[in-house]
Amino acid sequence: MSKSTMKTDRGEKFLEYAQVGIMEYWIVDLEECAIEVYVLKQGRYKLLGKWSMGQIARSEVLTGFEVAVETIIKATS
């Protein structure tokens, strides 16, 4: 996520995705080199976790899915 998309990713998209029932929402923050994962609970997103370099981000929706933060950051940089 860049500064230019931060407002959209954490605002408009966040609300729109929740309204249509997207069960999980991942935000890749390139400035912080981190991944935030949100899970839809009772119509609202709750933070599952925030992982940074050297850590493994995981999904609650896709059982067993994990990815090293470095893998995503390097692929999107």
C-alpha positions as CSV (number, residue, x, y, z in Angstrom):
1,M,0.0,0.0,0.0
2,S,1.3,3.4,-0.9
3,K,0.4,6.7,0.7
4,S,-1.7,7.5,-2.3
5,T,-3.9,4.4,-1.8
6,M,-3.9,4.3,2.0
7,K,-7.1,6.3,2.4
8,T,-8.9,4.1,-0.1
9,D,-7.6,0.8,1.2
10,R,-8.4,1.7,4.9
11,G,-11.6,3.5,4.1
12,E,-13.7,3.0,1.0
13,K,-12.6,-0.5,0.1
14,F,-12.6,-1.6,3.8
15,L,-16.3,-0.6,4.1
16,E,-17.3,-1.9,0.6
17,Y,-15.7,-5.3,1.1
18,A,-17.3,-5.7,4.4
19,Q,-20.7,-4.8,3.0
20,V,-20.5,-7.5,0.3
21,G,-19.2,-10.1,2.7
22,I,-15.5,-10.5,1.8
23,M,-14.5,-12.8,4.6
24,E,-10.8,-11.7,4.9
25,Y,-9.0,-8.5,3.8
26,W,-5.2,-8.3,3.6
27,I,-3.3,-5.0,3.5
28,V,0.3,-5.0,2.3
29,D,2.0,-1.9,3.8
30,L,5.1,-1.3,1.7
31,E,6.3,1.6,3.9
32,E,6.2,-0.4,7.1
33,C,7.1,-3.7,5.3
34,A,4.2,-5.3,7.0
35,I,1.0,-7.2,6.3
36,E,-2.3,-6.7,8.2
37,V,-5.0,-9.3,8.0
38,Y,-8.6,-8.5,8.9
39,V,-11.4,-11.0,9.3
40,L,-15.1,-10.2,8.9
41,K,-17.0,-10.9,12.1
42,Q,-20.6,-9.8,12.6
43,G,-20.4,-7.5,9.6
44,R,-17.2,-5.7,10.7
45,Y,-13.5,-6.3,10.1
46,K,-11.5,-7.3,13.2
47,L,-7.7,-7.3,13.1
48,L,-6.5,-10.9,13.0
49,G,-2.8,-9.8,13.1
50,K,-0.1,-7.6,11.8
51,W,3.1,-9.2,10.7
52,S,6.4,-7.7,9.7
53,M,9.7,-8.8,8.1
54,G,10.9,-12.1,9.6
55,Q,7.4,-13.2,10.4
56,I,4.7,-15.4,8.8
57,A,1.3,-13.9,8.0
58,R,-1.6,-16.4,8.1
59,S,-5.1,-16.7,7.0
60,E,-8.0,-17.7,9.2
61,V,-10.3,-18.2,6.2
62,L,-7.9,-20.4,4.1
63,T,-7.0,-23.1,6.6
64,G,-3.2,-23.7,6.5
65,F,-2.4,-20.8,4.3
66,E,0.7,-19.0,5.5
67,V,3.2,-16.7,3.7
68,A,6.5,-15.1,4.8
69,V,6.1,-11.3,4.8
70,E,9.4,-11.0,2.9
71,T,7.9,-13.0,0.0
72,I,5.1,-10.6,-0.4
73,I,7.1,-7.4,0.1
74,K,9.8,-8.5,-2.4
75,A,7.2,-9.5,-5.0
76,T,5.4,-6.1,-4.7
77,S,8.4,-3.8,-4.5
